[in-house]
Amino acid sequence: MENQNLNDFRREYQKGILDKENANADPFKQFGAWLQDALKYVNIDPTAMVLSTVSDNKPSSRIVLLKEFDENGFCFFTNYESRKALEIEKSAYASILFFWKELDRQIRIEGIVEKTNSIVSDEYFNSRPYDSRISAIISPQSDEIKERGLLDKAFEKMKMELEGNDPDRPVYWGGYVLKANYFEFWQGRENRLHDRVVYEKKDEGWKIKRIAP
Ligand SMILES: Cc1cc2nc3c(=O)[nH]c(=O)nc-3n(C[C@H](O)[C@H](O)[C@H](O)COP(=O)(O)O)c2cc1C
């Protein structure tokens, strides 16, 4: 394979600015404002976020989709027996990261992850397209499977058994909410002098500061 010089892939960041003074004092409101921009200007998967978990001091990351957010936290849905779920069981500390390259923006959020209640999980599960619900039921996420065909067979079998009826949410599938105690909003700037505004949760409320790029 021809070796491309990765060093040539560089660009300037000139799409906006972020000051401690013009950032919202409430990080959830600041997130909401940037999410609105992302929904408008990011064409593909604006709600995709990198979820990092850790177990036995070893981090692991993967993308999940943000499905809801408010001051209680950031909600995503997955398999409760997956690798990420087992890691969350061992250590509830996790981080999520959004990268919106169309806007030269990155947001890092850290906190503690908890399962959502079953009503939230049921509601979201039932809102998913029919075939996605079936896939969630038949896929033992993160387990080894001997061949692809086994998944397709299990999918077809489950569909036949259901005869068009709605499936119940399996107990091994549902939501998590990340309760944030740390945010960093990153806005790319010229000459690599990027803006970084951090919010840390303290007893008296959110403390906001600028940090160096
Ligand atoms: C764009 C995108 C969106 C994804 N959304 C989800 C999601 O919302 N929930 C989920 O469980 N996996 C989602 N995945 C798959 C995960 O990245 C991952 O493969 C899966 O959750 C298993 O991760 P684990 O083995 O670390 O538990 C998504 C992947 C991509 C690329």
The ligand as an SDF file (V2000), in Angstrom:
LIG
                    3D

 31 33  0  0  0  0  0  0  0  0999 V2000
  -23.4100    5.7490   13.6390 C   0  0  0  0  0  0  0  0  0  0  0  0
  -23.5080    4.6230   14.6490 C   0  0  0  0  0  0  0  0  0  0  0  0
  -24.5570    4.6120   15.5450 C   0  0  0  0  0  0  0  0  0  0  0  0
  -24.6580    3.5940   16.4920 C   0  0  0  0  0  0  0  0  0  0  0  0
  -25.6700    3.6510   17.4210 N   0  0  0  0  0  0  0  0  0  0  0  0
  -25.7370    2.6990   18.3770 C   0  0  0  0  0  0  0  0  0  0  0  0
  -26.6900    2.8080   19.4290 C   0  0  0  0  0  0  0  0  0  0  0  0
  -27.4390    3.7990   19.5550 O   0  0  0  0  0  0  0  0  0  0  0  0
  -26.7410    1.7940   20.3360 N   0  0  0  0  0  0  0  0  0  0  0  0
  -25.9010    0.7200   20.2830 C   0  0  0  0  0  0  0  0  0  0  0  0
  -25.9990   -0.1630   21.1190 O   0  0  0  0  0  0  0  0  0  0  0  0
  -24.9660    0.6200   19.3230 N   0  0  0  0  0  0  0  0  0  0  0  0
  -24.8590    1.5780   18.3700 C   0  0  0  0  0  0  0  0  0  0  0  0
  -23.8930    1.4930   17.4000 N   0  0  0  0  0  0  0  0  0  0  0  0
  -22.9720    0.3200   17.4060 C   0  0  0  0  0  0  0  0  0  0  0  0
  -21.8920    0.5340   18.4600 C   0  0  0  0  0  0  0  0  0  0  0  0
  -20.8980    1.4200   17.9700 O   0  0  0  0  0  0  0  0  0  0  0  0
  -21.2350   -0.7790   18.9270 C   0  0  0  0  0  0  0  0  0  0  0  0
  -20.7710   -1.5140   17.8180 O   0  0  0  0  0  0  0  0  0  0  0  0
  -22.2000   -1.6570   19.7110 C   0  0  0  0  0  0  0  0  0  0  0  0
  -23.0150   -0.9030   20.5960 O   0  0  0  0  0  0  0  0  0  0  0  0
  -21.4470   -2.7090   20.5160 C   0  0  0  0  0  0  0  0  0  0  0  0
  -20.5320   -2.0750   21.3890 O   0  0  0  0  0  0  0  0  0  0  0  0
  -19.8730   -2.8510   22.6340 P   0  0  0  0  0  0  0  0  0  0  0  0
  -19.4560   -4.2020   22.1410 O   0  0  0  0  0  0  0  0  0  0  0  0
  -18.7290   -1.9980   23.0600 O   0  0  0  0  0  0  0  0  0  0  0  0
  -20.9230   -2.9510   23.7050 O   0  0  0  0  0  0  0  0  0  0  0  0
  -23.7340    2.5310   16.4880 C   0  0  0  0  0  0  0  0  0  0  0  0
  -22.6560    2.5600   15.5820 C   0  0  0  0  0  0  0  0  0  0  0  0
  -22.5470    3.6050   14.6920 C   0  0  0  0  0  0  0  0  0  0  0  0
  -21.3520    3.6340   13.7650 C   0  0  0  0  0  0  0  0  0  0  0  0
  1  2  1  0
  2  3  1  0
  2 30  2  0
  3  4  2  0
  4  5  1  0
  4 28  1  0
  5  6  2  0
  6  7  1  0
  6 13  1  0
  7  8  2  0
  7  9  1  0
  9 10  1  0
 10 11  2  0
 10 12  1  0
 12 13  2  0
 13 14  1  0
 14 15  1  0
 14 28  1  0
 15 16  1  0
 16 17  1  0
 16 18  1  0
 18 19  1  0
 18 20  1  0
 20 21  1  0
 20 22  1  0
 22 23  1  0
 23 24  1  0
 24 25  2  0
 24 26  1  0
 24 27  1  0
 28 29  2  0
 29 30  1  0
 30 31  1  0
M  END
$$$$
